[in-house]
Amino acid sequence: MTQSKRETERKYESPSGGVTGLPDLTGVGPVASVTAAGPEELDAVYHDTGDLRLAGGSVTLRRRTGGPDAGWHLKLPIGGDTREEVRAPLSDDVPEALGELVLSRTRGAPLRPVVRIRSTRAVRQLRDAGGSVLAELSLDEVRADATASGGGRAEWGELEVELADGVGPGLLDVVEKKLRKKGIVRSDSPSKLARALRDTGVGGPAVRRPSAGVVAGSAGSYVLAYLREQVGTLVALDPAVRRELPDSVHQMRVACRRLRGCLRSYRSVLDRRVTDPVRAELRWLAGELGTARDQEVLRERIGAGLEGLPGDLVLGPVAARLRAWEVSRGVDVRSRTRQALGTPRYLRLLDALDALVDSPPLRAKAAGKPARTMARAVLKEYGRLAGRMERALALPAGRTRETELHEARKAAKKLRYAAEVARPALGKPVARLGNHAKAVQQLLGEHQDAVVAQDTLRELAVAAHGAGESAFTWGVLHGRERALAEARQQELPEVWRSASDPALRAPLAH
């Protein structure tokens, strides 16, 4: 069983004189008083792979005794001064649940102790006028020992300021301003582990060097920068998907699509004989994630539709039927996602993505100027979208047209992603085209969601009728979704007229 919380903190060099060297923080911002707590004796053993893959991703995994939160702690970066801490009860070995959460980084490599850090901690609690704790200042005397035979030892002092739950980050700024006046500056190490690895001689994680053969400022450099960013996003989202955090499946699926789109649009930069198999695996992963995402969208959409209906239009046990539908399908789709992330196939895909960005299969045009190579790739995607739109708009209303509009939506998404890749190189002209592609994509996305919702509502109506319940409410919702789909189709020609304006493409054609 795990628990999690977000922590926002900053680390500073230890003040000279220890606790007596701290400034009086009473009256700083909302701080009305400062009270002493502790001292505490903390003993933590940090675990990582032999090549320090967790540390390389700014992730820490430790087994700690002492203090009020003894147990296993996994800290995952979120951004800025904030991290997500996932806790598990104290045990001898790494808990299986935490091992799964770091699998996208370890790739199955064994975890072992790398350094032991013991701290003697003095705590000062910053309180507001009502006595509630706003933040804790922890002054630590740290002793670190490498766990390997012959490893070194290091000692230092540091100050840590951690916000209490629900306190805004602005408090850290005003406290830091007061600390700086006393000569207390930020630590040059982001964590105790980072400093311990450095100072005990264990070393640090392998530094990822620029991809061989990539010319700075070339089309290849921009494509690989985008790929590297999306690969990092995919790996970082893995723990959130396993924990079923809101929107995590959607975001991971988007990362898959962005990677696939980039590899497809920029085949002139990267050899498709290498990238096409990777694209195929990304499609597989996106498909495994898609079932859960589609279920999530439908549940939210139909639920919101029911809540928005007047009471006199809600007949029969519709809420109970919707919950039963959700439960019957939800268990299966969540299980499918977890199973996919636990397969060797998934880990091989992550390895293939790393290899792709570390040793890219560059083609001759990778060294070319981005204004030429990348603009051509974007315009080619526009051409594909234009063809799809022309076919769809020429068809009469019906299923065939709905299918073509769905294909046009996917083409708009590919154009949008191709423009994203090129934006750092080509600037505003490609950004404007990408924004118009996004508008087309969103409109067609709303249309597709309404089409899919109609099918599900029809199934719910049939099931309700078969059980002797009224199908009236499901019919009302079905009618609304049908009207929404038709409205979006009516809006489409004007949105496409704006997106297909030749003036948008003219700056890219020169």
C-alpha positions in Angstrom: 0.0 0.0 0.0 1.4 3.4 -1.0 0.6 7.0 -0.1 1.7 10.1 -1.9 2.1 13.8 -1.3 3.7 16.7 -3.0 6.6 18.5 -1.4 7.9 21.9 -2.3 11.3 22.7 -0.9 14.6 24.5 -1.4 18.0 23.7 -0.1 20.7 26.1 1.1 24.2 26.0 2.4 24.3 25.7 6.2 24.6 29.0 8.0 27.8 29.6 9.9 27.1 29.1 13.6 24.4 26.4 12.9 21.0 27.2 14.4 22.3 30.4 16.0 23.3 31.6 12.5 19.7 31.6 11.3 17.9 35.0 10.9 14.8 35.7 12.9 12.0 35.0 10.5 9.2 36.3 12.7 7.2 38.9 10.7 8.5 37.7 7.3 5.4 37.5 5.1 2.6 35.7 7.0 5.1 34.2 9.6 3.9 35.2 13.0 6.0 32.9 15.1 8.9 30.4 15.0 8.9 27.3 17.2 11.5 24.7 17.8 10.9 20.9 17.2 13.2 17.9 17.2 16.0 17.1 17.2 15.7 14.1 14.9 18.1 11.3 13.9 17.5 10.1 10.4 19.2 7.2 8.7 18.5 6.6 5.0 19.9 4.1 2.5 19.5 5.2 -1.1 18.9 2.6 -3.9 19.7 2.9 -7.6 20.9 0.8 -10.5 24.6 0.2 -11.0 24.8 3.0 -13.6 22.6 5.4 -11.4 19.7 5.6 -13.8 17.3 7.0 -11.2 19.7 9.7 -10.2 20.1 10.5 -13.9 16.4 11.3 -14.0 16.4 13.3 -10.7 14.6 10.5 -9.0 15.5 9.2 -5.5 14.5 6.0 -3.8 15.4 5.5 -0.2 14.7 3.4 2.9 14.7 5.7 5.9 14.4 5.1 9.6 14.0 7.7 12.3 11.7 10.8 12.2 7.9 10.8 11.8 7.8 9.3 8.3 10.0 6.2 8.5 9.6 3.9 5.5 10.4 3.8 1.8 10.3 7.1 -0.1 10.3 7.5 -3.9 10.6 11.1 -5.0 9.6 11.9 -8.6 10.3 15.3 -10.2 7.4 17.5 -11.2 9.0 20.8 -11.9 10.7 23.8 -10.2 10.9 23.2 -6.4 8.2 20.6 -6.3 8.4 16.8 -6.3 5.9 14.0 -5.8 6.8 11.7 -2.8 5.3 8.2 -2.9 5.7 6.3 0.4 5.5 2.7 1.3 5.8 0.9 4.7 9.2 -0.1 6.1 10.4 -3.4 4.8 13.8 -5.1 4.1 13.5 -5.0 0.3 12.4 -2.5 -2.2 8.6 -2.7 -2.3 7.2 -4.1 -5.5 4.9 -1.2 -6.0 7.8 1.3 -5.9 9.9 -0.9 -8.2 7.1 -0.8 -10.8 7.0 3.0 -10.6 10.6 3.3 -11.6 10.5 0.6 -14.3 10.5 3.0 -17.2 13.8 4.3 -15.8 15.5 1.1 -14.6 14.3 -1.0 -17.5 14.4 -4.0 -15.2 18.0 -3.5 -14.0 18.4 -4.5 -10.3 18.2 -1.9 -7.6 20.9 -1.9 -4.9 22.1 0.3 -2.1 24.5 3.0 -3.4 24.9 5.4 -0.5 23.9 5.7 3.2 23.1 9.2 4.5 22.6 9.9 8.2 21.4 13.3 9.4 21.1 15.0 12.8 18.2 17.4 12.2 17.1 20.5 14.1 13.7 21.8 13.1 12.1 25.2 13.2 8.4 25.5 12.3 7.2 28.8 10.8 3.6 29.5 12.0 0.9 32.0 11.0 -1.1 34.1 13.4 -3.5 31.2 14.0 -0.7 28.8 14.9 -0.9 26.7 11.8 2.5 25.5 10.4 3.4 27.3 7.1 6.8 25.7 6.6 9.6 23.8 8.3 13.3 24.9 8.4 15.4 21.8 8.8 19.1 22.3 9.7 20.9 19.0 9.0 24.4 17.8 9.9 24.9 15.2 7.2 27.2 12.2 7.1 27.3 10.2 3.9 29.0 6.8 3.2 29.2 5.0 -0.1 27.9 1.4 0.4 30.4 -0.3 -2.0 33.6 -1.7 -0.6 36.3 1.0 -0.5 33.7 3.8 -0.9 34.4 7.2 0.6 32.8 9.3 3.3 31.6 12.9 3.3 30.2 15.4 5.8 28.5 18.7 5.4 25.7 20.9 6.7 22.7 22.1 4.9 19.4 24.0 5.4 16.2 22.9 3.9 13.0 24.9 3.8 9.8 22.9 3.0 6.3 24.3 2.6 3.4 22.8 4.5 0.5 21.4 2.4 -1.6 24.1 0.8 0.9 26.9 1.3 1.7 29.0 -1.8 5.3 29.0 -3.2 5.5 32.8 -2.6 6.5 32.1 1.0 9.7 30.5 -0.2 10.7 33.7 -2.0 10.2 36.0 1.0 12.1 33.5 3.3 14.9 33.3 0.8 15.2 37.0 0.6 15.7 37.1 4.4 18.2 34.2 4.3 20.3 35.9 1.6 20.7 39.0 3.8 22.4 36.7 6.2 24.7 35.3 3.5 22.8 32.0 3.3 22.8 30.9 -0.4 21.2 28.1 -2.4 23.0 24.8 -2.4 24.7 23.9 -5.6 23.4 20.3 -5.3 19.7 19.6 -6.0 19.5 16.9 -3.3 21.4 15.2 -0.5 21.9 12.2 -2.8 23.5 14.2 -5.6 26.0 15.7 -3.2 26.7 12.4 -1.5 27.4 10.6 -4.8 29.8 13.4 -5.8 31.6 13.8 -2.4 31.9 10.1 -1.6 33.5 9.3 -4.9 30.6 7.1 -6.2 30.3 9.5 -9.1 27.3 10.6 -10.9 25.0 9.2 -13.6 26.2 8.9 -17.1 25.8 12.3 -18.9 23.9 12.0 -22.1 26.1 13.6 -24.8 24.9 15.3 -28.0 24.0 12.8 -30.7 27.0 12.0 -32.9 27.0 13.6 -36.3 24.4 16.3 -35.5 25.3 19.8 -36.7 24.1 22.6 -34.4 21.4 24.7 -35.9 20.7 22.1 -38.6 17.3 20.5 -39.4 18.6 17.3 -37.7 19.4 19.2 -34.4 15.8 20.5 -34.2 14.2 17.2 -34.9 16.3 15.4 -32.4 15.7 18.0 -29.7 12.0 17.5 -30.1 12.3 13.7 -30.1 14.5 13.8 -26.9 11.9 16.0 -25.2 9.0 13.7 -26.0 10.9 10.6 -25.0 11.6 12.2 -21.7 7.9 13.0 -21.3 6.9 9.5 -22.1 9.3 8.0 -19.5 8.3 10.6 -16.9 4.6 9.9 -17.3 4.9 6.2 -16.7 4.6 6.3 -12.9 1.5 8.5 -13.2 -0.2 6.1 -15.6 0.5 3.2 -13.3 -1.1 5.1 -10.4 -4.1 6.1 -12.6 -3.6 9.8 -12.0 -6.0 12.1 -13.8 -5.2 12.8 -17.5 -1.9 10.8 -17.3 -3.1 8.2 -19.9 -4.1 11.0 -22.2 -0.8 12.8 -21.9 1.2 9.6 -22.5 -0.9 8.8 -25.5 -0.2 12.4 -26.9 3.5 11.8 -26.4 3.3 8.6 -28.4 1.5 10.5 -31.2 3.9 13.3 -31.2 6.8 10.9 -31.5 5.1 9.0 -34.3 4.2 12.2 -36.1 7.7 13.6 -35.9 9.2 10.3 -37.2 6.7 10.3 -40.1 6.9 13.9 -41.1 10.7 14.1 -41.0 11.7 11.0 -42.9 13.9 13.2 -45.0 16.0 13.7 -41.8 15.9 10.2 -40.3 16.1 6.9 -42.1 12.7 5.3 -42.2 14.2 1.8 -42.3 15.1 2.4 -38.6 12.3 4.7 -37.6 9.3 2.8 -39.1 9.6 -0.2 -36.8 9.8 2.3 -33.8 6.7 4.1 -35.2 4.9 0.7 -35.4 5.7 0.0 -31.7 4.5 3.5 -30.7 1.3 2.8 -32.5 0.9 -0.4 -30.5 1.4 1.5 -27.2 -0.9 4.3 -28.2 -3.5 1.7 -29.0 -3.2 0.0 -25.6 -3.5 3.4 -23.9 -6.3 4.5 -26.2 -8.9 2.1 -24.8 -8.5 3.6 -21.4 -8.5 7.1 -22.7 -11.6 6.6 -24.8 -13.4 5.1 -21.8 -12.4 8.1 -19.7 -13.7 10.6 -22.3 -17.0 8.8 -22.8 -17.6 8.5 -19.0 -17.0 12.2 -18.5 -19.0 13.3 -21.5 -22.1 11.2 -20.8 -21.9 11.9 -17.1 -21.8 15.7 -17.8 -24.7 15.3 -20.2 -26.8 13.6 -17.5 -26.0 16.2 -14.9 -27.1 19.0 -17.3 -30.5 17.5 -18.0 -33.6 19.0 -16.2 -35.1 16.5 -13.7 -38.2 15.9 -15.8 -36.1 14.5 -18.6 -34.4 11.9 -16.4 -36.5 8.8 -16.3 -35.5 5.5 -14.8 -32.3 4.4 -13.0 -30.0 6.1 -15.5 -27.3 7.0 -13.1 -27.1 3.4 -11.8 -27.0 2.0 -15.4 -24.2 4.4 -16.3 -22.2 3.4 -13.2 -22.7 -0.3 -14.1 -21.5 0.4 -17.7 -18.5 2.2 -16.3 -17.5 -0.5 -13.9 -18.0 -3.3 -16.3 -15.7 -1.7 -18.9 -13.4 0.3 -16.6 -11.8 -2.7 -14.9 -10.9 -4.3 -18.3 -9.3 -1.2 -19.8 -7.3 -0.3 -16.7 -6.0 -3.9 -16.6 -5.1 -3.7 -20.3 -3.0 -0.5 -19.7 -1.2 -2.0 -16.7 -0.4 -5.2 -18.6 1.0 -3.3 -21.5 3.4 -1.3 -19.3 4.6 -4.5 -17.7 5.6 -6.3 -20.9 9.1 -6.7 -22.3 7.8 -5.3 -25.5 7.2 -1.9 -23.8 10.7 -1.9 -22.2 12.2 -2.7 -25.6 10.4 0.3 -27.1 11.8 2.6 -24.5 15.3 1.2 -25.2 14.7 1.7 -28.9 13.7 5.3 -28.4 16.9 6.0 -26.3 19.0 4.4 -29.1 17.2 6.6 -31.7 18.1 9.8 -30.0 21.6 8.8 -28.9 22.6 7.3 -32.3 20.2 8.7 -34.8 20.0 7.2 -38.3 20.7 10.6 -40.0 20.1 11.2 -43.7 22.0 13.8 -45.8 19.2 16.4 -45.3 19.7 16.3 -41.6 22.7 18.6 -42.0 20.7 21.0 -44.2 19.3 24.3 -43.2 15.9 24.0 -41.4 14.3 26.8 -43.4 14.3 24.4 -46.4 14.1 20.9 -45.1 11.6 21.5 -42.3 9.4 23.9 -44.2 9.0 21.2 -47.0 8.0 18.6 -44.4 5.3 20.9 -42.9 3.9 21.8 -46.3 3.8 18.1 -47.3 1.6 17.4 -44.2 -0.6 20.3 -45.2 -1.0 18.8 -48.6 -2.2 15.5 -47.0 -4.7 17.4 -44.9 -6.0 19.4 -47.8 -6.6 16.2 -49.7 -8.5 14.6 -46.8 -10.6 17.7 -46.3 -11.5 17.9 -50.0 -12.7 14.3 -50.0 -14.7 14.7 -46.8 -16.4 17.9 -47.7 -17.5 16.5 -51.1 -19.4 13.6 -49.5 -23.0 13.6 -48.4 -23.9 13.3 -44.7 -23.6 9.8 -43.4 -21.2 7.3 -42.0 -18.8 7.5 -44.9 -18.4 11.2 -44.4 -17.9 10.8 -40.7 -15.1 8.3 -41.3 -13.4 10.7 -43.7 -13.7 13.5 -41.3 -12.1 11.4 -38.6 -9.2 10.7 -41.0 -9.0 14.5 -41.7 -8.7 15.0 -38.0 -5.7 12.7 -37.8 -4.1 14.5 -40.7 -4.7 17.9 -39.0 -3.0 16.5 -35.9 0.0 15.4 -37.9 0.3 18.9 -39.4 0.1 20.4 -36.0 2.9 18.2 -34.6 5.1 18.8 -37.7 4.7 22.5 -37.1 5.6 22.0 -33.4 8.9 20.4 -34.3 9.7 23.2 -36.8 8.5 26.1 -34.6 11.9 26.7 -32.8 13.6 26.9 -36.2 10.9 28.7 -38.4 9.2 30.9 -35.8 5.9 32.6 -36.2 4.9 31.6 -39.7 4.9 27.9 -38.9 3.3 28.6 -35.5 0.4 30.3 -37.2 -0.1 27.4 -39.5 0.1 25.0 -36.6 -2.5 27.0 -34.7 -5.0 26.8 -37.6 -4.3 23.1 -37.8 -5.1 22.8 -34.1 -8.4 24.6 -34.6 -9.4 22.2 -37.4 -8.3 19.3 -35.2 -10.3 20.4 -32.2 -13.4 21.0 -34.2 -13.2 17.6 -35.8 -12.4 16.1 -32.4 -15.6 17.5 -31.0 -17.4 16.0 -34.0 -15.8 12.6 -33.5 -16.5 12.6 -29.8 -20.2 13.3 -30.5 -20.3 10.4 -33.1 -18.7 7.9 -30.7 -21.0 9.1 -27.9 -24.1 8.4 -30.1 -23.0 4.8 -30.5 -22.5 4.3 -26.8 -25.8 6.0 -25.9 -27.6 3.7 -28.4 -26.1 0.7 -26.6 -27.2 2.0 -23.3 -30.7 2.6 -24.6 -31.0 -0.9 -26.0 -29.7 -2.4 -22.7 -32.2 -0.3 -20.7 -35.1 -1.3 -22.9 -34.1 -5.0 -22.6 -34.1 -4.6 -18.8 -37.6 -3.1 -18.8 -36.3 0.4 -18.1 -37.2 3.6 -19.9 -34.8 4.4 -22.7 -36.2 8.0 -23.0 -33.3 9.7 -21.3 -30.7 7.9 -23.4 -32.6 9.0 -26.5 -32.6 12.6 -25.3 -28.8 12.5 -24.9 -28.4 10.8 -28.2 -30.4 13.5 -29.9 -28.2 16.2 -28.4 -25.0 14.5 -29.5 -26.4 14.1 -33.0 -27.3 17.8 -33.1 -23.8 18.7 -31.9 -22.2 16.6 -34.5 -24.2 18.3 -37.2 -23.4 21.7 -35.8 -19.7 21.0 -36.0 -20.0 19.9 -39.6 -21.7 23.1 -40.4 -18.9 25.1 -38.8 -16.2 23.2 -40.6 -16.1 24.9 -44.0 -15.4 28.3 -42.4 -12.7 27.0 -40.1 -11.1 25.1 -43.0 -11.3 28.3 -45.2 -9.2 30.1 -42.6 -6.7 27.2 -42.2 -6.3 26.8 -46.0 -5.6 30.5 -46.7 -2.6 30.6 -49.0 -1.2 33.5 -47.1 -0.5 31.1 -44.2 1.8 29.0 -46.3 3.4 31.6 -48.4 6.3 32.4 -45.9 7.2 28.7 -45.8 7.2 28.2 -49.6 10.2 30.5 -50.2 
